[in-house]
């Protein structure tokens, strides 16, 4: 044990992602003595920004922010951070069954009949979402029926065309990095409703993919950490929480901290790996067994210039190949080119087990098919396989399988004595996003202050 041993605080926060840092900042501003314990050598959780040799800053984790994500936008203004619009001029690329076509808009234009079918399905999702309690989905009308089926089964009950079914399956992979068969339909609808509906969560302009950070999304957590410098201990994974009616003792690699309360700002799957004495209530422990993380590999390929723009392409690709989603990821002024690709869901499970060289080769083969031979003349390649990260074990967030919400939902946010829970999985606004993480930290901090 180091010189950090045997510390005291009013609140100990476990996890220095956006949720934990925001909770700690709110508590510190309210006059509480806070100590934040972080397993990694850095802050930011599932945001991770990196500067490439060509000078471009890229995000290996979360990277986009939308105008309705009010807490992130407030921090941007408060800390003087810079964002810029996602490039979206030009045609998109569709590649299915080895055939490449271009089109306008977010989704490729199917037949009028299929287009109507998809619009009805999307409208139905929003209509169901409007009937739900986001705070307590298990109490919603028809909750048992909605939670008793997967998104896969709902799609097959609701839409008939193969294209519409594939589009809905693709949304599961894109939004959750999970297969539609893995997702509770209730969870799918709650998640979308928490973002304000189908349009805000899927759109680029005005939606979740509206803008990027000049210095990377991790700059938000870095700015929060500046206020907490003396109260932040890195490379100190927590392993045990002893708790009783008087307080908690958190044991970590560099510090053993005694405090009246703790906020555990970890995904449920990771929170469940800590040792608790006494053991957590059965429902809370079983919840953590039922919220697996999604599986995602994020790939970033750099170029001397964004050559696809010269061909009238936006850089956006929707494909059935392993690298199934691609966006323009170039520098703000277009001086340096970049493409960001994603391998998600079942393909990520398969390709994550392959050597790095094979994933890179497959990525470049796909980009060549999407954009031509010039895609092979890249200047750099980096990737992040989030399921392989010991302090995340997946991305983008934990999900609820069928039966999860109605069986275990009440245990998601409910404090256990002096233990409080934060993390984007517990959010009721923009669940799964950094905005949701901030909201969860705000809520957990308020719980602590109200309890005192």
N, C-alpha and C positions, 0 to 999 in steps of 0.2 A: 504494500500500500504506500502511496506517495504522500507528499506534504498536503495533498488535498483531503486526507483522511479526516473523518469525524467532523463534518461540517454541520451547521444548523441553518435553517431558513424558515420562512413562513410557508412557502410552497416550493416543492421540488417538481420540476417539469421534466418528463422523460421524452426526448426527441426534439431535435432542433430543425425540423422542417418548418414550413410556413405556419402550421397549426400551433406547434409548441412555442415558436418564437413570438407569434402574435399574442398568445395567451400570456406569456411571460412579460411582454411589453405592457399589456393592459394592466397586469397585476402590479408591476413596478411603478407605473404611473399612478396607481391607486395607493401607493405607499407600502406595498408588501416587499419583503426581502425574498428574492426568488433565486433559485439555482437551477440551471438547465443542464442536463446531462445528455450528451450526444455520442452515439457509438462511432460515427465516422470521424474522419480528420477534418471535416468541413461541415458547414451548415447547408441547408437547402433541401434535404430529403430527396424527393423524386424530381427536383429541378437540378440540373447540372450543366453549367455553361463552360465552354472551352474555347480558347483562342487558337486558331490554326496557324501554321507557319506563314500562310499568306496574309495574316492579319485579321482575317474574318472571325467573328465570334459566333459560335453555333451552340445550340442547345441539344444536349443528349437526352434531356428529359422534357418536361412540360415547356412549351415555348409560346403559345398564343394567348392573347387576352382580348376580350370583347368589351364593348362599351357599357353593357349592362352589368358587368362584374364590378360592382361599386366599391368594394373594399380594396381590390387591387388598384383600381383607378385612383382612389384616394391616396394610397401609398405612393403611386407614381408621382402625383402632384406634391405630396409632402416631402419626398426625398429627392425631387428633381430628376427622376429617371426619364429616359427618352424611349419612345416607341415609334414605330413607323408602320404604314399599312402593308399587309400581305400583298404581294404582287398577284394580280388576278386578270390582267389583260390578255386576250387571246383565247384560242380554242383549247379545250381539254382533250385528253387522249383516252380512248377506251380500247382495251385489249382483252378479248375473250376468245378462248379456244385457239389462240395463236393468231387471231385476226385483229389487225389494228385499224381503228377508225378515229376520226376527230369529231367533236361536237361542241355545242355552246351550252354553258350552264353547269350545274352541279351534277346532275344525273343525265346519262345519255337519253335521247328521245326515243322511247319505245313507240309502238303503234298507239293511235289515239285511245284505243280500248284499254290497253295496258297502262297508259298514262293515267286514265281516269281511275282505274283500279288502284293504282298506287296513291293517288291523291285521296281517294276515299279511305284507304288504310291509314294514311298519315293523319287525316282529319279525325278518324276514329280514335287514334292514340291520344290526340290532344283532348278530345271530348271525354275520354275515360279519365285522363289526367286531371281534368277540371273537377271531377267528382271525388278525387282522392284527398285524404288527409296526408300531406307530406310529412307532418310531424309524427303521425301514428298510422302508417299505411294499413296495418293489420285491422284497424277499426273501420276501414272504408267499406262502402257497399260492394258486395260481391268479392270481398277480399280473398276469401278462401278459394273461390273459383279462379280468380285472376292469378293467385299465387300457386295454384295447383297445376298450372301448365307452364311449359317453357315457351319462350318466344318462338322457337321453331314450330311447336305444335299450333300455337295461335296463328302463325303465318299460313300454315297449311289448312287451317279451318277457314281463314278469312279471305285469302287471295288464291286464285286458281292458276295464273300464268307462271311459268318457270322463271321468267324475268323478274316479276314482282316478288316472288319468294326469294330469289337470289339477292335482290336489292335489300330486302329486310334482313336476310342473313348477313349481308355485307355490312349493314349498319351495326349489328352486334359486334362484329370484328373491329370495325372502325372506332366505335365509341367505347368499347369495353375490353378490347383485345382478347375477347372470349368468343366461343361459338354460341350460336343462338340456342342450341340444345342445352347449354349450361346455365342459361339465364332464366330466372323466374320472369314471367311476363309482367307480373306486378312490379318487380324491380325495374324492368325496362321502362315502364310507364312512369314510375315515381322519379326515376333518374332524369328523364326528359322533362317532366313537369317541374322539377326543382330548378331547371334552367330557364323556365318561362315558356316552354313549348318546343315544338319541332323546329320551327324556323331559327330561333336563337341558337340552338345547339348544333345545327348542321350548317348554317350559313357562314360564308367568309365575310363579305361586307356586312357590317352591323351585327355579326354573330360571333360565335366562340373563336373563330379563326381570323378575326378581323385584323389584328396587329401583332407585331413582334417587338421584342426589346432590343435596342441597339447594343446593349452590353449583356444581353442574355437574361432569362427570367430568374436565374439564381441571384441576380443583383437585388431583387426584392428581399430575399432572406438575408443577404449580406448587409443590406441597409438596416434591417431590423436588429441584426446581431450587434451592430455598432453600439446601440443603446444598452446592450446586455453584456458587453465585453467582460466585465469583472465577474459576472454571474453565469458565465458559460464555460463548461468543461467539455472539451472535445476528446475523442478517442477514449471514451469512458462508458462502454456499454453497460446498461443496467442489467442485473441478473436476478435480483430478488427484491420483493417488497414485503416487509413485515408490517402489519397494520392492526390497530386495535382502537378502542374508543378514545384514546388520547392523542393518536397521531400515527405517522408512518415512518418507517426506516427503509430507505432505498439503498441497496448495496450495488455499487458499480465498480468498475475496474480501478478508477482513480479516487473514488470518494464514497464514503458511507455517510448518508445525509439523513438527519432527523428533522421532520417538519410536521406541522399539524395536518397538512393535506398534500396530495400529489395529483398532478394531471398526467395521465399516460397518453401521449400524443403519438401513437403508433397505429398502423393498420391492425384491425382485430386479429388477423392471422399471426402477427408478430407479438402483439400484446399477450396473446395466449401462450407464448413460449417463455414468458417470465415465470419465475417461481413465486408463489404467493403463500403467505402464512398469516392467518388461516387461508385455506384454499378458497378460490372464488366460488360464489354460488353456482350450482349446477347449470342454470340457464345461461349465465354469462359465459361460463367455460364452454358449454356446448355451442353457443353462438360463434365463439372464436374458431371452433372446428368447422364451421359451415360457411365461412366467408373467404374463399380462396382468392388469391390475386390473379389478375389477368396475365397473359404471357405476351411480351412484346420485345422485339428487337428494333432499335432505331438506328438507321444508317444514314450517314452524311457524306456526300460526295462533292468535292469542290472542283471548280474549273476556272480557267483564266477569265472567262466571261460567260454570261448566261446566253449561250448560243441559240437555245431553243426559242428565245424571244424573237430572234431574227426570222424565224420560220412562222411567226404568228401564233406561238403556243404559250399557254400560261404556265406550263410546268406541272399542272395537275394531271394525275393519271389515276384511273380506276381500272383494276385488272384482276384476273383470276390466277395470275402467277404468284409465287411466294411473296415477292415484293409487290404487294397489291395496291398500295396507296403511295403516291408521290406528290410533293409540293415543291414549288420554287422556294429555295432557301438562300437566295443571293443576298449580297451586302445591300444596305439601304439605298445606295446610289447606283447599284448595278455594276459597280466597277469590278467586282469579283463574283463569279458564278457559283451557285450551289444548288443541289437538289437534296431533299430529305425524303427518305423512303422508310416504309414500315413493313416488317414481317410480323404478323399478329395471329393470335389464336392457335389453331392446330398447326398451321405451317411453322409458326415460331417454335412450337414444341419439337417439331421434327428438325428444323434447321438449326435450332439452338444446340443440338447435339453434334452438329457437324463442325469440322475445323473452320477457323476464321477464313482461311484462303478459299474454301469452297463457297462460303457465304458471299465473300467479295466477288468471286467470279460470277456467281448467280446474279448478284446485284447488277454488275456491269453488263451481263447478257441481257437482262431485262431492260435496262436503260438504253441499250443499243436498239432493241426492238421498239421502244417507245419514241426515241428521239434521233435515231440514226447513228452512224459510225462515229460521229464526233463525240458521242457520250463515252467512248472508250478512252479518250485523251484527257483523263482526269488528272488533277494535280494533288489530290489527297483523298483519303478514305478513313473515316472513323466510325465506330459503332458502339452501341451499349446494349448488352443483353440483360435486361432488368431482372429476369428470373434468376440469373446467376449472381446477382448482388446480394450478399448475405444480410444486408440491413434493409432490403426491400422485398426480395424474393418474388418480384413480379411488378407489373404495371398494367393499367394505369391506376387501378384501385381494387379493393376487395369487392366482390359481387355477392349477391344473394341468389342461390339456386332455388328451384321450385320448392315451396314450403318454408323457405327461410324466414320471410317476413312474418307470416302468421304463426310460425312455430317459436321464433326466438326474437322477433323485432323489439319487444319491450325491454330487452336487456341491452340494446345497442348503446343507448346514451345514459341509462339510469345509473347514477353513482352507486358504488358499493362502499357504504360507510364513508370513509374519507378519501376514497379513490374516485377520481373523475376521469372521463374519457373524452378525447378529442381526436381529430383526424378527419380528412375529407369524407371518409365513409359515413361519418356521423352527421354530416351537414344536411340541412333542409333547404339550402339555396346552393345551386351549382354543385351538387354532390359529385365527387370525383375530380373536381378541378381545384386549382389553387384558391380560387374564390371560396369554394366550399371549405377548404382547409382553414382559411382565415375566419370564416363564419363560425366554424366549430371551436376554434381557439377563443374567439370572443364569447361564445356561449359558455364554455368551460370556465373561463375566468370569472364570468358573472355568477356562475354557480358557487364558486369558491367565496366570492365576496359576499354573496347573499347568505351563505352558510355561516359566515363569521359575524 
